[in-house]
Amino acid sequence: MTRVVPLRRPWLWLGSAAVLVVAALLGLSIWRNPNIQHDVIVQFQFAPAILQGLRTTVVLALLAAVIGAVLGVLLAVMRLSPSPILRLASGFYTWLLRGTPLLVQILIWGNLALLFEHLGPFRTNDVLTPFVASVIALGLNEGAYMAEIVRAGIIAVDRGQNDAALALGMSHPLTMRRIILPQALRVILPPAGNQFISLLKATSLVSVIAGGDLLTASENISSANLHTIELMLVATFWYLMLTTITSVGQHFVERRLGKTGVGMHAAH
């Protein structure tokens, strides 16, 4: 009987050990740094202003994600439309929003009153508050990225599915809604989850227009007590919590989709 001997990988073990040592030394140096006051971190970790900023960050991300998802589906369908006008309009939108920095877009929406003093009968600053401007900027930007994700998911569905539905007399919108999009979801959801994690972190950019998010709250407190690093570490902790929870949720969703996919293939 032949005995299988595991392949020795000394460099792999050495590399792993080196990474662990460097990480431990880095963490220790930060922990023992005399310029960091740990009691300040503990004091503000659950401060009402920080928790309010955290709630605003979550609400911003969720609202922008909903806007982005709806807009993404619409733009993707337009991009795949037989109409050259719709394809051009969708392509121009994604080119413009993906090709310019999100920070610039946030600043434009936050300062729109400099361009238009009034929106209809209302003053622009009364309608376009920092929070509203933040939601619009994040949502419109998210839509441009979701459009490409949704388009890739639609393209991944076998063309025969669409042809068969049309042959049965189903309209194109009905085919898209009942046949194509449900199947495309398995392809769309994993990158959409990654995009939402990026969106959670991108909400920090709205601090430049005082959007009321977590980073804005941290900066407001640090500007008063001058404990900048401590408050940034507080914000870092909460951003890590948000992205970790989202990543775990995404993992379970992907596992569920994988099992569903296996079941579907077995049924076929």
C-alpha positions, 0 to 999 in steps of 0.5 A: 500500500502506497503511503501518501506523504504531504508536501513540505512547504517551509516557506509557506510556514515561514511567511505566515509566521512573519505576517503574524509577527509583524501584525502583532508588533504593529498592534502592540505598538499602537496599543502602547503608543503614549499619544493614544488615550484609550480612556477617550476611545472608551468614553466616545465608543458609544457616545450618543452623537457617535451612535446617531452618526452610525444610524445615519450612515446605515440609513444613507447606505440603505437608501442609496442602495435602493436607489442604485438597485432600481436605477441599475436595473433600469439602466441595464435594460436600457443598455440592452434595448434595441433602441440606440437612443436608450443605449446611448443614454444609458452608456453616457450616464454610466460613463459620466458617473463612473468616470468622475470621483464620487467626492466631486459628485457629492460636492456638486450636489451639496453646493447646488444652490450656487448653481440654482438658487431655487428649485421651483417655488422652494429655495434649494438649500431648504430642499437639498439639505446635506442629508438629502444631497448625500442620498442623491449623490450616493444613490445616483453613483451607485446606480451607475455601478449597479447598471453594469452588475445587472447587465452582466447578470442579464447577459449571463442568462441563456438567450434561449430563455428569452426567445422561448418566452417571446415565442409563448407570447410574453411581452419583453418587459414581462419576460424580463421581469418573470424569466430573465431577472430572477435567473440573473439574481444568482449572478448579480447578488455576489458583486452587488454585495461587494458593491454595498460594502464599498457603499458603506465605506463611501458614505464617509465622503459625505462628511465634506458637506456635513452629511451627519454620518459617522465620520461627520460625528467623529470629526465634530467631536474631535474638533472640540476635544482635539483627540483626532486619532482617538475619534478616528479609531472609534469611527474605524471600529464601527466601520469594521463592524458594519462591513463585517456584519455585511460580509457575513450576511453576504456569505450566507446569501451566497451559500444559499444561492449556491445550494439553490443553484445545485438543486435547480441543476439536479432537477434539470 
